[in-house]
Amino acid sequence: MNPAGIVDAHHHLWDPARRRYPWMRRPGLEPLHRPFGPADLAREATAAGVGSTVLVQTVAETAETREFLAAAAASGGLVAAVVGWVDLRGAAVADDVAELRAAPGGGLLRGVRHQVEDEPDPDWLRRSDVRRGAAAVAAAGLVHELLVRPDQLPAATALAHELPGAVLVLDHAAKPPLDPGGLAVWRERVTDLARCGGVFCKVSGLFTLLPPGGGDELLLPVVRHLLEVFGPRRLVFGTDWPVSTLAGGYGDVVRRTVALLADLSGAERDAVLAGTARSVYGLGRAGARAAGLPEVDG
């Protein structure tokens, strides 16, 4: 493993006492209704051998992004990048990005995400205003993260074709259904998206998809297909903590993911667990310089 440690390229922080999280109203998420803060992250990440992380938005508010940037700047280098939120349908996406970059910790803004999976329209990403916003995100040099349902994958593929210079990252592999019929459709749609060279995919959020009593072997077809169509150097590891606590502890997610990657060579496994994320999110020396942080070997 890279001596700088694993990169957890997908996690969150939140405090339900300070902010409302509409998605938490879903049944079964009651254990998440408590604060998960920077000190909790530092304890869990250090114990699991994680050297740096990417903090990802949880609500459609730029105020949260500003808070995340400040928290990242105060994390001592642990939170090395932030994926925030701007209104992709707004008329001033470039200005919104510039304002966030000017905020404390703004040099750590490396991406933007909208929770598209909560949009009823499977073609939300095809909207002209959304496409215009996505183009502005790409022009700003930011990663565009795609949190989509399987039925929204064709629209994501259309967006990737329209913006061939953009860097797109598919979150949680679009949460593949594990039943044979649903998995077959997911395979076809993910394969189409993977043919677009600028698209990466996160190996994250998978353990919470398992049915009660289902073992990790049910995820092997998913991971093997991702490796087949994206290759290890276009896959990025993330814990999805603290959502992942519904399926196990932070360290458990790291160990179980490493086990799912057992067939890879050491270099390939290192790419999934750290190298690809360092490249995609600009971590390491160049990223540290841009953020005004101490430079470390990556």
Secondary structure, DSSP 8 states (H G I E B T S, - for coil): --TT-EEEEEE--B-TTTS--GGGGSTT-GGG-S-B-HHHHHHHHHHTTEEEEEEE--SS-HHHHHHHHHHHHTTTTSEEEEEE---TTSS-HHHHHHHHHHSTTGGGEEEEEE-GGG-S-TTGGGSHHHHHHHHHHHHTT-EEEE---GGGHHHHHHHHHH-TTS-EEEGGGG----SHHHHHHHHHHHHHHHTSTTEEEEE-S-GGGS-TT--GGGGHHHHHHHHHHH-GGGEEE---BTGGGGTS-HHHHHHHHHHHTTTS-HHHHHIIIIIHHHHHTT-SHHHHHHHT------
